[in-house]
Amino acid sequence: MLMENTLPILLSRLDFAWITSMHILWTPLTIGVSWILFGLEVAWLRSGDERWYRLERFFEKIFIVNFGAGVATGVTMEMAFGILYGPFSQAAGPFFGNILGFETITAFMYEAGFIGLMVFGWNKIGKGMHLFSTFNVALASSLSAYWILVANSWMQTPDGVVLKNGIFQVTNWWHAIFNANARWGFPHMWVATMVLGFFVLAAVSSWYILKNRHADLFLKMLKPAVLALLIVTPVQIWLGDSLGVDVAHSEPTSLAAMEGHYHTYLPDGKVNTGWHLIAIPNAKNDGNVFAITIPHVLSLLETHTLNGKVTGMDAFPAKDRPDVWVPFYAFRIMVAIGFFLFFMALWGTALIMRGKFTVSGLRQRPWFLRLMVFSGFLPYLAIWTGWWTREVGRQPWVVYGLMRTYEGTSHMGIGQEVIWFLGYITFELSVWAGAWYFFSKIIRKGPDLHSPLPGAHEEGEAPEAGGGLVTPHFAKPVLRQEP
Amino acid sequence: MLFDIGRIADTLTTWWWLLLSLIFLFYIGLDGADLGAGIFALFSRDEEERGAIMASMAGMWDGNETWLVVAGGVLFGAFPLVYGSAFNYLMIPLMLALWGVISRAVAFEFHVHATGSKRLWGRAFAFGSFLAPFGAGLALGATLQGFPMKVGPAMAAHAPGLFVNSPVPHYSGNALTFLTPFSFFTGIGAVIAAGLAGGLYLCARFEPGDEINVKAQKWTTLFSYIALAAIVVVVIWSYAIFPWAAAKWTGPHWWIWALWLAVVLFAAFKSMMAHSMQRDFIALLWGEGVVALLWFAMWATMFPYIVPNTWTIAQAANPADSIAVFTLFMTGFVPIMILYNWYQIWVFRGRYTKKASYLAH
């Protein structure tokens, strides 16, 4: 306990929290939007409606800036594992390193291989091949999320391993890969990327309608986005609930921290079923100084029964308990946002059903559009708070129940830690500022409505669907060149 | 025993060591040319020229660069004990390389959209292209020197309170242990090598007679002589300070090394001849051949170590079953990666002129 809370350890933790929080601003949007881009391209190719193409090219620009920022911060994170958590990287190598290796090979490289074709290949490869590239970018980025979530979930529920000779030896690969937390953790994260992608696109579209710029074009985007969100947001709430039930089983200290649930039983011996709306944990981390409590709700949430037992923090020694403040409030913010976003999807759908979903109808309801623009930022906050809940809830373990955080931290002096931290802060902030500068620039400029469509003047060369190899007509062969 | 799990694991581990070498070589060979073109751009006076150089690699630089991330992933996946300790040793050189790689990546994304800040991003691209090989070369030289590792109580004396329970050796030096005249020189050497590769690439990538092509021809001629001198210095210096290298080179198989050196010199000669006859693509291929030959020679010299005098391949590797799973799931992807990387480069092949605008894509 004593050596666990030294300043260098705390700095390492804060540093990594900063790095992850800044990285997670970019990648989820890339994942969600890549599928939407694929959908737009399919819609264009099937309907021949040029507007889908214009929308795709426009949102592709936002996607690229995001992708660049995601790669830059992601490579930094790959290094941060080795630098800040050297002993953890060594010990967890047999599983964690293996999975990250899977990720770079099957997902990261896969994505990089196709993204050049997708972005720069519009006039150089056939339509079929281009569609195939867009699909592969989307698939690869989701695969990437899958492997990362498998690795992170394994840190929450380290199944299938034993800690022997200082390293985690894998005893059962299936248990380790399909560990308890990954079952719900990955779908929850993946659907979050879809919620984010649709809301950001809906927010941008709403902004254009609000400003009455290209309003018809962006209405064409907003409508399917709202309908998709009507499906995606309730699914997300259900997935979140399922993950919560799972965490209650597999990681009771984390759930107890999320709910500020200190006592399994009340003083009179009955099961403590109270759910706290607001709570102020005391300094000794063994009870709440103040709380607004609703009986039975916690049991309903976590066991889906009225009086089910939910393990409290008092079942664990003080040195194994996480801090409560962050998980408790972060979790509540995430849930509140989830329900608000569901409400926005319902509101939009109601407008569609009543036939009010036209440019003039929406402009008479500026508050819907304004709140839609605002909702573009909320999923980011939900993803942040969700991730903080997850990571702080796991403490004081880096691998739950097996390896404590301080055991995995590299030994560095405070000066060194501070320099790294400042370096990462400067770096991430400049990426953030650069990205936002270009986002606003792209959005102010608006979609390009006039450039010729790809393949417009080369009908004879159009490839068959499914994507054959097309001879690029711009290139001169290099090998045959004679002096 | 034919199916002795230990022996199979040793074989698989060696196999991953070879694949790692190959993946690093892909990075050096492919991105080395991109980086070198960036170093060339460092000396460009006008932004249009830098823009044209960036445009010439627009569709494929990220694929090329990703081989480095793959190498990192394979190192973590197959040799985590090296991964977890080398980063602490190579913190500063890798940070320099990372800054370089990232400022390049960001510059590529932003240069297209920028209007007023185009110059800034052009500079970021060029300077990043210099920093990345310098940092990587520094890291390589430092790795050849090996680094201090301690275990259990010995480590605990160095870092009180931590590590006592773990039998895994941890890095026990400080942040500047990596820096020696030798590692500094390998940093410079990597910049020279990249500069040569970049020159060869630009000659092959731009139309003969184009302004950039003409400049790159002179640049390449100059750099090929500097590079030859640098190779000689590194070989002699390594011989002088690394007993493990000296023992191998003058050991019973000395004639293989001598032969190898002759082949290297032959390839270098062919590259220079092709270059002077302006057969640019052939010159580039021979130049890459020199890089590959030297790279494999270096790995062969280090065998059976993955980090000389610090980690042998067997000590650093994952337990047998992890290596087996990694092999089972991942080996098949290596040819696939090569295939679509190749396709990507093929799509974007062809010669450019300086006038080729970045926005035209």
Interface residues (C-beta under 8 A of the other chain):
Chain A: M3 K61 I64 V65 F67 G68 A69 V71 A72 V75 T76 E78 M79 F81 G82 I83 Y85 G86 P87 F88 S89 Q90 A91 A92 G93 P94 F95 F96 G97 N98 I99 L100 G101 F102 E103 T104 I105 T106 F108 M109 Y110 A112 G113 F114 I115 G116 L117 V119 F120 G121 W122 N123 K124 I125 N165 G166 I167 Q169 V170 W173 Y406 E407 T409 S410 H411 Q416 G423 F427 V431 G434 F438 K441 I442 P472 F474 A475 K476 P477 V478 L479 Q481 P483
Chain B: A58 G59 M60 W61 D62 G63 E65 T66 W67 V69 V70 G72 G73 V74 F76 G77 A78 F79 P80 L81 Y83 G84 S85 A86 F87 N88 M91 L94 M95 L98 V101 I102 A105 V106 F108 E109 F110 H113 H158 A159 G161 L162 F163 N165 S166 P167 V168 H170 Y171 A175 A204 M277 Q278 R279 D280 F281 N318 P319 D321 S322 V325 F326 F329 M330 F333 V334 M337 Y340 N341 Q344 V347 F348 R349 G350 R351 H361
